[in-house]
């Protein structure tokens, strides 16, 4: 979107000329692999091959954070043989993997369990509300998206798109809430520097502001004049794709405009069939959500928007964004108190839209040949207590939590580790936060070569030394 205005005075709606979806012969779907090839060939203005090429994998990492702390028992470890005060309140459903069951609010993921890795021995580490492991002491106060951007560079060399993005309900619905930052910011750059903070697409977000080309009205009289100027600018591209007379950062900014890269963030460009396919709003009609809960607005934001968020995520994968964090705010906290619904009601609000959205995303990747090129990670900051409280909820629990992995070359249809009979602790093969971070780092980078990248902070090098989940390589 190009916005033209006169900065010398205020204007009403008629004083703005908007020209949308200007695609001047170049595709937004450049992809990380194509950008790496261009860097290697020296086609982005750099005289030397970029050392980052040696460490970047061709995978995109998607971290879908289930904020609030989902129950391990009502998700992927139902424990139906346990006493009534422990076993899943939502029952269980058979999956496509013989002998494996999920909680009954995940019927679509159950039919796709042969594509998933379920970890039943994941130890979040504590029962505190925060946004670990996306941002924690283990990541040295920086979001994983910022860590990725610090290694890969803040923007893609060909498309000009950010290498790391944080998507939340406001990214697809300007009427959605902003979400709480009481427990941390998913785009926190820590000490890495603000320029490496993940971009936040959405109403008035920095990415939209950066994609606007603002010109005074007196310099652009009409649409034809503007198009003529852009055509002239395009013709100034040399045969190698560089903008004559501009430095690297100016060239990248103009490439975003000329390549139509902003279209990747625009769901109106999407096939109507896929828009309908991902739509989670009909699954939980707003009128069905009880207004007595203080989290009422958050339940709406989650149930109405998580499908669109994952459709946006798929578009960003195709456009070449390397690390995408997805969150829908604080909705998995099933205490059955004044803020939150209990297990049965809360899982209807939260799990069913999650189940549909993630399933459509997995199908989309499979159909497009991208399943092994994307590592999807789904977990929260903690799990839920093995015993149901007197109100029909479960309280905070740090000893065990659910973890779903898919794609990225990991084994399919696999259950890793087992929990104790009451679902409260690992019975075998405990997986720690450090193991999860190690798995993500190994999927995103060739960690053995990170030390060859000049100037990387020691904190990132320490992350690269974490051991991944054993036997999942």
LINPE-V766759 format. One record per backbone hydrogen bond with DSSP energy under -0.5 kcal/mol. NH is the residue of the N-H (numbers start at 1). CO is the residue of the C=O. If there is no record, write none. Layout:
# LINPE-V766759
NH;CO + NH;CO
This chain:
# LINPE-V766759
2;19 + 4;2 + 4;17 + 5;215 + 7;5 + 9;6 + 15;12 + 16;13 + 17;4 + 18;16 + 19;2 + 19;17 + 20;18 + 23;21 + 24;22 + 24;258 + 25;23 + 30;28 + 31;319 + 34;30 + 35;31 + 36;32 + 37;33 + 38;34 + 39;35 + 40;36 + 41;37 + 42;39 + 43;38 + 53;50 + 54;51 + 55;52 + 56;52 + 57;444 + 60;373 + 61;322 + 62;60 + 62;375 + 63;61 + 63;324 + 64;62 + 64;377 + 65;63 + 65;326 + 66;64 + 66;379 + 67;65 + 69;66 + 75;71 + 76;72 + 77;72 + 82;79 + 86;83 + 87;83 + 88;78 + 91;88 + 93;102 + 95;100 + 96;110 + 98;96 + 100;97 + 102;93 + 103;75 + 104;91 + 106;103 + 110;106 + 111;107 + 112;109 + 113;110 + 115;112 + 116;113 + 117;405 + 118;414 + 119;117 + 119;403 + 120;118 + 120;416 + 122;401 + 123;431 + 124;122 + 125;398 + 130;128 + 134;131 + 135;131 + 139;136 + 140;137 + 141;136 + 142;139 + 143;188 + 144;134 + 147;143 + 148;144 + 149;145 + 150;146 + 151;147 + 152;148 + 153;149 + 156;161 + 160;156 + 163;154 + 165;323 + 166;199 + 167;165 + 167;325 + 171;168 + 172;169 + 173;169 + 176;173 + 184;181 + 188;185 + 192;189 + 196;193 + 197;194 + 199;164 + 201;199 + 203;170 + 205;202 + 209;205 + 210;206 + 211;207 + 212;209 + 214;212 + 215;213 + 219;216 + 220;216 + 220;217 + 226;222 + 227;223 + 228;224 + 229;225 + 230;226 + 231;227 + 232;228 + 233;229 + 234;230 + 235;231 + 236;232 + 236;233 + 237;234 + 238;242 + 241;238 + 244;236 + 244;242 + 246;243 + 251;247 + 252;248 + 253;249 + 254;250 + 255;251 + 256;252 + 257;253 + 258;254 + 259;255 + 260;257 + 261;256 + 262;256 + 263;260 + 264;261 + 265;262 + 266;263 + 267;265 + 269;266 + 270;267 + 274;271 + 275;271 + 276;272 + 277;273 + 278;274 + 279;275 + 279;276 + 283;280 + 284;280 + 284;281 + 288;285 + 289;286 + 290;288 + 293;290 + 294;338 + 295;339 + 296;293 + 299;295 + 300;296 + 301;297 + 302;298 + 303;299 + 304;300 + 305;301 + 306;302 + 309;305 + 310;306 + 311;307 + 312;308 + 313;309 + 314;310 + 315;311 + 316;312 + 317;313 + 318;314 + 319;315 + 320;316 + 320;317 + 321;316 + 322;163 + 323;163 + 324;61 + 325;165 + 326;63 + 327;167 + 328;65 + 331;67 + 331;329 + 332;67 + 334;332 + 335;333 + 336;341 + 337;340 + 343;392 + 346;342 + 347;343 + 348;344 + 349;345 + 350;346 + 351;347 + 352;347 + 354;350 + 355;351 + 356;352 + 357;353 + 358;354 + 359;355 + 360;356 + 361;357 + 362;358 + 363;359 + 364;360 + 365;361 + 366;362 + 367;363 + 368;364 + 369;366 + 370;365 + 371;365 + 373;370 + 374;370 + 374;371 + 375;60 + 376;374 + 376;406 + 377;62 + 378;404 + 379;64 + 380;402 + 383;397 + 385;395 + 388;85 + 389;393 + 392;389 + 394;334 + 397;383 + 401;122 + 403;119 + 404;378 + 405;117 + 406;376 + 407;115 + 408;371 + 408;374 + 410;407 + 413;116 + 414;116 + 416;118 + 416;414 + 417;415 + 418;428 + 420;425 + 423;420 + 427;418 + 428;418 + 431;121 + 432;430 + 433;123 + 436;432 + 437;433 + 438;434 + 439;435 + 440;436 + 441;437 + 442;438 + 443;439 + 444;440 + 445;441 + 446;55 + 447;445 + 449;446 + 450;447 + 452;449 + 453;450 + 454;452 + 456;453 + 460;457 + 461;457 + 462;458 + 463;459 + 464;460 + 465;461 + 465;462 + 466;463 + 469;435 + 472;469
